[in-house]
Amino acid sequence: MQLRWLKLKTNLQLDMGVKGLQYFMETCCTETCVPVDLKQMAETHSNAALVVDGMACLRFWYSCQAWVQGGQWQEYIQILQEFIAAFTAAGIRLVFFFDGTVEEQKRAEWVKRRLRVNKDIARIFQHIKTHCQQPNSRDLFCLPSGLATFSRFALKSLGQETHCSVREGDYEIAHFALSQNCMGILGQDTDFVIYDTVPYLSISKLNLKSMSTVLYSREKLCRALNLHPTDLPLLSCLMGNDVVPEQQMQHLRNRVLMLYRETHKQVQGEKVYSIAEFIDAHRPNAEGMGGVSTLSLSRGEEEVMEKGIHMYLLPGQGSPWLKQCLHFDKSKSAMRNYMDAELLQAAVEKHKQAESFLVYNVLHDGVVECSNTLEDEEEREIPPQAILYLPVRERIYGLLLPLQPGTVSVSEWFVFPGNLLKEPVRVSPKPLGRCKVQPDLKALWFRTDSEVKEVQISTLLDIFDLYELKEELKQFDGPLIAVVILVTYIAMQTRQLSLEDVDAYLSQAVCVRSKSFREMQQLRPPAVDPRAVQLGSLFVRGLTYLIGANSACGLPFPMEHLMPWKTFDGLLFHSKYLLAHSGCSQEELLEGNCSATSLFLSVKQLVLDACRRRGCPLQIRPRTVQYRYMRHEEAEEQPGGRRAPMFVHPGGSRQQPEAQRRDIQKEEGIALLLVRAGLRCHCGQSYRVRTMGWAESPLQQAMWAEVPPEARVWHAVKAHEREIESERGNSGEVLQAFIHGSEEGSAGALRSTAANLCLTLGFMGC
């Protein structure tokens, strides 16, 4: 596994859990960090099982070099297999837990982190637009969309015990590990130091070769701070955590630190030492007098502090700092008045066993979250995934919940550009479009006969508004059906997907079936295109909604068929996208594979026919990729010794990247217009129809008038220089005439010479 770069990233991840405690233990109180041999530890423990915090391990697991293109999913599966194999060889059983919900008391911290990641994503896209490469610096990284969701299904498919939480994930992990007497918790969250549970082991310090890591010792921390384990929840709240914001207790920490400095020399870690001394001085006496009320806090601060302490108390545990210990009951559903009890119980069980997605959150809490997606905030053609897939979610809600207007709605916390997440969006359920009768949910979930299987499939297709494809899709297997559904849906919803985009989606879906992860690991696309990045993320995020719809419909398709490692590879898609938009031949796109070509043509025809029937036929709209206009002799130094090319104007002058990009985009438009003008002269009405009359638009007149002829010539020739160089015969004469016509500036001359150029370059068949 390629872990060196990822370990650097892991060390930089957000301070999960108690603010500053990880740093304090590793830097100021090193005796609390104990190196351990996991194999030896397992041999001496009665239950050699580790409970793994899956959410904390995602960055450790995703060690693939490529991430911005949408994810290297087959490689990721291989990494998970190696991870499991290492522990199995050491005699250790793994139990995985993933967060299944966000508790409202942690909502503010969740929002804060999501908005922070949004800023990182904006910087990532700016880097891509400037350098046409994936960022290679340690502070710019974003996990592929849906990684947490897909990871739990991946681990299930690999035979691992996997759970999804119905309340705060850390709480369930700590409780399960303690109740099962497991040997430890593997994660990266200092909350596990605070919980009175089994030992906490670091995923970021894990070495799979030696099977060693670091144990953060709760007992040694208490000894160093002169605290009792029951004091640790209060320590956490005073330092700041996901429930008690760090800034809320800042005034108290400042006061405590001033008092501490009056009697102690200044030392590293004094903030923590001062808080510990303050706790020790205010500890409740044997009669139970004292507690949080003695800390000179406002009533509001006391309430927040008590909530924070409660968060750490496992069943049967208490705290001397609280007058009474309350344990919150998550078994009551916010939607119970609208739901059949049997259906609700089935949803809870499938959710806990990580066998479904989305359904529990809708039926139990009526709240759904979606984290960050790699989306360009400057993109205007492709809507954010939250908007594009909204009709799908509305119909899923309509299948699961009552449809009477005003009866019920779902609160959505979805991250997308422009959404400040100040409050949830209320989404009302919508009925299915084509089904004449609303399907019976009990029949979909509990019946197993062939008749209901047909209804399940029809219902899923209706959720994506593709009911009419039911018969045509029967000729394909599950993974290809998933691709057809998503590509057709995206094309119909955006109306901005070109024929080249569809070719990229479908060719990669066909080719990925016969490739190993090592083959795809070796792919080296010449550049990273921001639009392709967004299209890749859009497809992968769409798979999560397909999984949600499949769950709601009673699993008409095996979940394994809908996973990205069966349908998508980021590097492969990016390569196909660049090829498709460069005007490559179908043979090149399908790698000369006859069977792949046949399958590609079948699925492509199905998608094209479906779009045409809905009045949104796909058009030929090739996009010139920016890397064609970059010269490598002008470069900026990048991390790792690489040099990133600068944009260079055809005339040779250097410009700022943003200004250069605008110039290039404008001139690219002229080049495309010029070639289209020639094509239209010779292909007549058929070509004009296929380009939606764009060549006749007012934009044409404005662009012809504004842009200098030499820019038109340079870009039209430069864009096709390979074809020109490979031509024989009268190509030189044609180019001379082309340049002469451009210099004259006559529209007629330009059209004539452009037409000759097109004939010479063999573009008549496009």
N, C-alpha and C positions, 0 to 999 in steps of 0.2 A: 504493500500500500504506500502511496506517495504522501507521506504524512508531514514532511518537514515544513512545507509552506503552510499547511493547514494548522499545524501546532502554533505557528506564529499568529495566525488568525484567531485561534481559540483563546490564546492568552489576552487578546485584545477585545474579546466580546464583552458585552455589557455586564456590569457588576450585578449579578443575579443574587437575589436574596437580601441580606443585610448590607447596607451601604458601608463600604470600607473594611468589612470584617475579613474578607479574603486577603487583602493587602496586609492588614495588621498581623494575621497569623503567619503569613509567608515571610514578612519582612521584620516585624518587631518582636515576634514571639515564636521563633522558629522551632522551639521544642514541641509545639502543638502539631507540627507537620511531620508525621512519622512514615518513613519509607517502609513499604510492606511487599512481601512476596505473596502473590495471590494464590499460587499453588500450595504453598505451605500453610497459608491461612485456611484454605479449603480442607486440607487434610486434618486439621485440628478442630473443625467445626461440625456439629451434628447435622446441620442442614447447609450443605455446600451450594447455596443458591444466592445469586446477586440480583437485587431488584434494580433495573436499569431505568433511569430517567430519560426516556427517549427524546424528549424535546431538547434536553441539554446536550445530547450526543450527536445531533444532526450535523453540526459543523465538523465534528471529529470524523463522522462517517463519510460525509461528502468531501472526499479528498481528490476528486477528479479535477484535472487541470482546467478543463473547459466548464464554465458555468453560465456565462451570459447568454449563450445561444438557446437555452431552454432545458438543459440537463442532459447528462450522459447516463441514461437510465440502466442500460445493461451493465455498464462498468460499475454503477452504484450497487446493483444486485450482487456483483462479484465481491465488492468490498464488504457487504453485509455477511456474505457467506464466509469470508476469511475471518471476520470478527467473531462469528459464532463458533467456527472451527477451532480458533485459538482457545476459547474458554472450555469447549467440550474436551479438548485434549488435556486441559489442566484439571478435569474432573469437576467443573463448575457449571451448574445449570443457571440459565438466564431467564428472568421474568421481566418483560418490558411493559412500561406504562407510558401513555401519552395523554396530554391534556385534552379533555373532551368538551370543556366549557370554560368560559371566563367568568369568574364570580364578580358580582357588581362592586364589591368592596375593593377589587383590584382593577376596576375599569379605568380609572384615571391613569394608573401606571401603564396599562396596556395601550391607551391612546397616546401617551407621551412617547412610548417606544416606537409606535407605528409612524408617528409624524417625524421622528428622528430618522427612521429608515427611509421615509419619503425623500428627505433631503439627500441622503446617500445615493438614492436611485437617480435623482436629478443630476448629481455629479457624475454618476456612471455614464449616463447618456451623453453628457457634455464631453466626457473623455472619448467615448466612441465616435462622436461626430467630429471631434478634433483630430483623433489619431487613427480612426478606423480599426481599432484593436480593442480587445478586452483589457480592462485595467489590470495592471500587474503590481499594483501597490497594495500594501497590507491594510490600508484604511478604506479601500473601496472594494466591497464584496457584498454579494447578495445571494442567498440560497435560491435555487430554482423554485418556481411557484409550486405550491402544493406538496412540498417535500415531506412535511410531517404527516399529511394524510396518506400519501403513497407508502411511506415507510412502515406504517403499522400494517398495511395490507401485505407489503413485501415480507415482513417478518412472519406474519401468519402463514404465507405461502411457503416459507422455509421451515415450517413446523415448530415455530417458537410460541411459547405462551405469551400472549399479548393482551393488554387491557387498555381500555379507554375510560378516563375518569368521568364521574358524574358530578364532581365538585372540584375544589382546588386540587390540582394534580399532585403537588408536593405532599399535601395532607394524606391522600390515598396511598402514596408510595411509602411514607413514614409509617402509616398504620399497618399496611400489608406486611412490610418487612418485619415490624415488631411482632405482629400476631403470628407470623409464620416462623419466627426465630431464624431469619435469614442471616447470612454471614456479613452482609453489608448492602449499602446503597451506592450505586455507581452513577455519578452525575457531576454537575458543576454549579452548585447553588448552596450558599452558606446557610440557607434556611435549615438544611439537614444537620447543621451543627447545633441549631437551636432546639429542634424537636428532640424530645427524650425518646430516642429510638436506637436502632442498630448503628454501627459505625458508618461514617460517610467517607467514600473513596472518590478520588478525583479522576474524571475522564480525561482532562487536559494533560495530566501527568502520566497517563497510561502508556506503557511500553508493551506492545503485544509480543515482541520477540522474547523478552525476559519475563513477561507476565508480572510486571511490577508496577506500582503506582504509589501515591501518597495518601495516607489516612489522616484526615483532619480530626484530631482528638478532642472530643467534647470534654473529657475528664481533665486533660492537661490544660485546656483553656480555663476551666473553672479554678484549677489550682493556681494558675498564673494570675488570675484576677481576683482571687479570694471570694469566689461566688459559688452558690449552690446551683445545680442544674435547673431548679425551678426559677432561678433569677434570670436565666438566659432570654426568655421571651421579653422581659422588660428591657434588657440590654438591647435587644434587636429593635424594639420600638423607639427607644431613645436615640439610637443611631440612625434610624430610618429604614423602612422596608417597603414592600409593595402595598401595604395597607396604611401605614403612617408615613406620609411624605417626609423626606429628609429635612426640608426647609421648615416644616411645622414645629419641630423641636429645636430649631437652631438657637433660639433665645435661651432655652434652658441649658443647652450644651455650652454656650458661651459663658453663662454664669457659673456653671460647674467647673469649667476649665480655669476661669479666673481664681476661684477658690482653691483649686488644686495647685496652681502655680505659687500660691502664697506659702505653701509648706513643702513643695517638692522642686527639685531641679528640673529644668526643661529636658525632656527625653523624647525620643521618637516613639510615636504611638500614644502620646499623652492624652489624646482625646478619648481613647478607649479606656485607658487607666483611670482617668478622672470620672468617667461615667460609672465605672465599676465601683470606685470608692464612694460615689454618691449613692449608689444602690445599697451598698453595704451599710451606710450610715442611716438609711431610711428603712431598713428591712423590718417587716412586721414582727412584733414580739410574740412570745409563746402563747399569749392570750388571744392572738389574732388581731390585735389592735394595729392600725396603720394601713398600709396598702397604697394604691395609686392615689388615693385622696390626700395623702400626706406630702405629695410632691410639688405642691404649690402650682397646680395647673388650673386653667380655666375649665369650666364644665364641659365645653365642647372638646377640649384636648383630653380630658379624662375619658370621655366616651370613646374617642378614637383609640386611645391607649388600651382601654379594656377590650375593644374589638381586636386590636392587634395581638394582645396576649391570648385571647380565646382562640385565635387562629392556630396556635401551636399546641393546643391541648388535645391529645388523642383520647379516645374513649377510656374512661376510668381514671384519667389524670386530672389533677387540680392545680391551683396556683395560690400561694399565700398572698399574692398581690391583689386577688379578687375576692369580693365578699361572697359571690356565688358564681359557680361555673356553669355556663350555659353551652350546650352542644346543639349546633344548628341542624335542623332536620331537612335534608335535601330530597326526601322521598316524596314530598307533596309537590304535585305538578301545578304550575301556573295555568295550564290549559285543561285541567282535569274536568272542568264543567262542560267542555266541548268534546271530550274524547271517551270512547269506550274503554273500560278498564283493562280488558283483555288485550286490546291493541296497544295501549300504553305500556303495559307490562312487557309485551313482546319487543317493543321499541327499546325499552330500557335494557333488556337482556342482550339484544343484538349489539347495542351500543357498547355496553360494558365489555363484551367479548371482541370488540373491534371488527365486527362483521358487517357494519353498515356505516353510512355517512349522512349527516344532515338531518335525518328523520327524528332522532331523539331530541335535538335542539329545538326543532319546530314544535313537536308534540308536547314536550315536557316544560320548556321554559318560554317558548314563543320568541326566542332571541337567537340570532344567527350572526356569527362573525366571519370575516374573511380578511386575512392579513395582507401584507404588501405583495404586489406583483410588479415585475419589471415592465413598467409602462412609461412612455415618454410624455411628460406633461406638455410638450410642444407639439405633439402629434395631433393633427386635426382631422385626418381622414378616418382613422380607426378609432372607434369609441373605446373607453376603458372597459375592461372585462366586466366590471360590476354593472355597467349600463347595458352592454351587449347581451349579457345572459339574464337580465332582469325578467324578460317574458318567460324564460324557462323556470326560474324560481317561483314566479307568480303561479304558474300551472302546477308545480310541485306542491305549493301551499294549498292550491285549490283541490288537489287530490287528497291531501291529508286532513284538511280542516273544513268546517262548515262554510258554505258559500253565500249565506244570507248577508246582504250588504250591512256593514256596520257592526256585524257580530264579533269579529275577531280580526286581528292583523298580526303580522310578524315584525318585530323590531330588528332591523339590519344594521350592524356596525361593519360597513365595508370600506376598505381603504382604496381610494383612487385619487388621482390628481384633482385638486380643487376641493376635496371634502375635508374639512377641518375637524370632523368627528366631535363636534360639540354636543350632538345628540343623535340618536339613532333615526334612521329613515323607516317610517311605518309603511309596510307593504301589505296590501290586501290580497287575499287569494283570488285567483281568476279561474274560471271553468276551462276545461279542455275544449279545444276548438272543433274537433271532428267527431269525437265519440258521441253517438246519439244519446246514450244513457251514461250517467256518471258511474264509473266502475265501483263495485263493492270492495272496500278495502280489506275486509276479512277474507273474501274470496281470493283476492290477489296475494295475500300473505300466507294463508293457511291451506288452501287447496293445492293439489299437486297434479291434477289430471291434465291431459293434453289440451282440452278446451280452454282452461284458464291460462295455459301457457300462451296461447294465441292472443288472449285479452291482455296479458301482461306486456307482450311485445307491442301490440297496437297502442296501448296506453303510453308506453315509453316514447314511441315515435310521435304520438300526439303532443306530448310535453314539449318536444322540439319542433312542433308544427310540421312534421314530415309524415303524417299518417299515410299518405298515398304511396309511400315507398315500401310498404310492408311486403308486397309480393316480390318486387324486384330485388330486395335485399336478401332474400332467401338463398340466392346463389353464392353468397359470400360467408366467410367465417366471422366469428365474433370480433376480432381485432379490426378487420377491414370494415365491418358494419359500423364500429365506433368511429373510424376515420371518416367514412362517408357522411354519417350523421353530423359530425362536428364541422367538416369542411363545407357541407351544403348549408348548414345553419349560419355559419360565419359569413358565407357569400351572400346569403339572402338578407342578413341583418345589416351588414356594413354597406352593401351596394358599391363598395370601393375595392373589392377584391378583383384582381385582374386574372386573366387566363394564365399568366405566368405564375402568379401566386398559387393558384390551384394546382398547376403542374408541379410546383415545388412540394406542396403538401402531399400530393398523391404519390409522386415518384419516390419520396423518402419513405412513405408508408409501405410501399411495395418492396423497395430495396432493403429496408431494415430487417425484413423477415429472414433474409438469407445471410446476414452478416453477423460475425462474432463481435464481442465488445472490443477485442484487440484490434480488429480491422477498423472499427470506428474511432478507436483511440488514436490511430495513425492519421486520420483525416486532418488536413491543414488548409482550411479555406483561406484564400489570399487576403481577405479583409473581413471585418465585422460591420454589417450594415444595420443601422438602428431600426429600420422598419422591419427587417427580418427578425431582429431580437424581439420586437413587440409581437409579431405574428407567432413566433415560437411560444412565447409566454401565453398568448391568447389561446392557443390550441391546448397547451398543457393544463391551464386553468379550466378549460372546457371539459377536460376529462374528469375533474372533480365533480362538476355538475352532472355529468353522465353517470358517475358512480352514485351520486345522490338520487338521481331519477331512478336508477336501477334498484336502489334500496327501497324507495317509495313504492315501486311497482311490484315488489315481491321477488326480486332477483330473476328476471327473465333471462339474463346472461350471466355466466360465471364471472365473478369480479375479476378474476385473473385476466380475462380477455380485454378488459377495459383499462388496463394499467399501461403506463407510458413505456415500460420496457418491452411491451408487445406492439406498440404503435408509433413510437417516436424516438428520435435521437437528435439532440441539438446540433452537433457538428454536421451530421448527415443532412438535416434540413437546411442548414445554412449553406452548405455546398450546393445543394439542389436549387436553392433560391438564387444564388449568384449565377449558376449555369442557366437557369430558366430565363432570367432577365438579361442575359448576354446574348440570347437568340440562338442557343446551341440546338443541335439536332435532337430529335426524339431518341435516336439511337444512343447518343452520348449521355443524355439524361438518364436513360435506363441501363447504361453501362453495357450495351450490346447484348443484354439478356433477353432472349425471345419470350420465355415464359413470363418474365416480369413485364415485358412490353404488352403482352396480351392482357394480363391482369390490369395493368395501368389503363389501357384503353377502355376496358369494360367499366371500371369504376369512374373514370373521367366522363364517359358518355352518360352515365347515370346522374352524375352531379350536374353536368351541363343541361341535360333535359329537365331536371327538376327546377333549376334556376330559370330556364326559359319559360316553363309553364307558369311560373310566378311573376313573370314580367320583369325579370332582372337578369337578362343574358350577360354572360361574361365577355369582356372585351379584351383585345390585345393591347396591353399598355406596358411595354417594357420600360424599366427604369434604369438609367445609367448609374452604375454604382460609383461612389466618389473615389474609390481607390484608383480608378483609371487615370485620374488627373493628379497623381501624386508622384513627385520625383524624390528618390531616396538620398540624393546627395545633400539635400537640405534636411537636417534632422535635429531633434531635441533629445538630450540624454534622458533615458527612462530608468526606473529601478531595475536592478539586475543586469545593467550594462547594455540593455537594448537601446536602439535609437529609433524614435518614432518620427516618421516623415512629416514634414511641413507641407502645407498646400503651396504650390508654386503656380503663378499665373502663366499662361502660354507665352507671354512676352518675356518671362524670366524674372519679373519683380516679385519680391516677397510681400505678402499681405498678412494681416491678422486673420486667423482661421475663420472667424464668423463672417467677416466681410468677403473673404474668398469663397466661402461656401455659397453665399447669396449670389455672387457673380457666376459661379459654376452652374448653379441650379437654373439661372436665367438663360445662360448660353446653351445648356443642355436642352432646354425647351425649344430653342431656335433650331438646334441640330435635328431634333426629332421632327419638328415642323417641316424642315427642308426635305428630309427624306420622305415624309408623308406626302408632301406636295408632289414629288415625282411619282410616287406610287399611285396617287389618286389620278394623275394624268393618264396612266396606262391601265389601271384596274377599274376605272369608272365607278358606277354607282355602288357596286358590291363592297368596295373598300370603304367608301364613305359611310355606308350603313354600319359596317363593322367597327368604325371608329366613332360612332354616334354623332357624326357631323361635326366633330371637333375642328376639322380643317376649315370649316366654313364660319367659325365663330368670330365675334368681334375681337377676341383675344389675338387671333391671327394677325389682323390688320395692325393692331397696336405693336405687337412684337416685331413685325417686319419693319415698321417705321422706326422703332427705337434702337435696335441693336445694330452695331456696325457690321458691314458685310464680311470683314475679315474674321470676326468672331464666329460667324455662321460657317465659313469655310473651314476654319481650324478645327472646330468641334465635330463637324460632320465627317471630315476626313479622319480626324484622330480617333473617333469612336469606332471606325471600321478599318483601322490601319492594317490589321492582320489580314483581313480579306483582300485589301488592295494589294498588299505585298505578295500575296499568293496568286494573284491573277496574272494571266498572260495576254498577249494580243494588244488591243488598243487601249489598255487601261491608262497608260501615260498620257495619251492624247485626250482621253476623256477628262482626266484630272486637270489638264491644262485648260481645256474649255470650261470646266467647272469654275476654276479660279478666275478666268477671264470674265465669265458671266457674273460672278460675284462682284468683281471690281467695277463692272458697269453699274451694278446696283439695280438693274432692271428686273422686275418681278418675272417678266416673261422669260428672260434669259436664264434666270435662276431656276425656274421651273423646268425649262428645257434641259439644262445641264444636269440638274438633279435627277431628272428622269434617265438620262444617259448613264449617269453614275450608278443608279439603281439597277439598270439593265446589266451593266458591266459586272457589278458585284453579285448578281444572281438573286436579287431580292424579290423578283416577281412572284415567287411561290409563297411568300410569307403571308 
